[in-house]
Amino acid sequence: MPNPATHAPPAPDGGIADAVIRWFAHAARPLPWRAADVSPWAVLVSEFMLQQTQVARVQPRWEAWMRRWRTPADLATAPPSEAVRMWDRLGYPRRALWLHRAATEIVERHGGEVPRDLDALLALRGIGPYTARAVAAFAFGERHPVVDTNTRRVIARAVVGVAEAGPPATARDLAAMAALLPDDPVAARAFNAGAMELGAVVCTARAPRCDACPIATLCVWRAAGHPDYEGPRRAGQARFEGSDRQARGLVMRELRGAHRPVAHDELAGVVEDPERLARAIDGLVADGLALRVDDGFALPDR
């Protein structure tokens, strides 16, 4: 079967948005949270999970989550510890606590229905500018620019002519996307999703497939001969092995697996460095992911 991106017809007016929308109509991955009958709650859950996490890791966890907690009210009635356990090894487990709190707030403030208003979404726990706009756009069809890492890279290359987007800047990035966004809400929704998809599967960070890109003829970076990036860069992530992040993960693994308090001596068996263990425990307690109890440590229960 031919690659639909390779054979996408050019946009009638040569515009980036039109070309991306036409390509996306045929090339979009069939992700479950994109289904026509999916609920706003399901979209919101997917956006929480997709933050800094690959689709392949998110999809099975999202499907399991939605089978268990089909509505905000379902999750709000469960203890936070169950949300953390269900999050499993998806990473950044504070998102599970924030999602649980957001579900509770949706029940308390909005009658159990995810709000469509941008300000109301922003007022929910754990929802920032990106997630609020993504939920408003993808769950309700509201016309808002939605910008993630993939979108920023597409705009940097196609419009600005540089290989990387550089450090994020919310106001600048939203303005750049807004300048390309179609006026029609349906087209705007498709372009928001299509630009993300293009960056995720074609205009990738390390190996962009320019021969399969629907906007290759419009891309300033390609026309300039793919110059190397010379601008500011984001700070690199520290090594994971032997890090405090690894220690936090090991402690969380023990707490998730136990339905009882875990003694300090048990945790010392999985994180041998006492200072690193102490920092991990202190950080988890400060973040609300662990509680100090008489018999050791446990997941939050309220």
KAJOVEN-V150601 format. One record per helix or strand. SS is the DSSP state (H for helix, E for strand). FROM is the first residue (numbers start at 1). TO is the last residue. Records with the same first field share a line. If there is no record, write none. Layout:
# KAJOVEN-V150601
SS = FROM-TO / FROM-TO
This chain:
# KAJOVEN-V150601
H = 16-27 / 32-34 / 40-50 / 55-68 / 72-76 / 80-87 / 94-110 / 118-122 / 129-140 / 149-160 / 170-180 / 185-201 / 210-212 / 216-218 / 220-223 / 244-257 / 264-268 / 274-286
E = 262-262 / 291-293 / 296-298
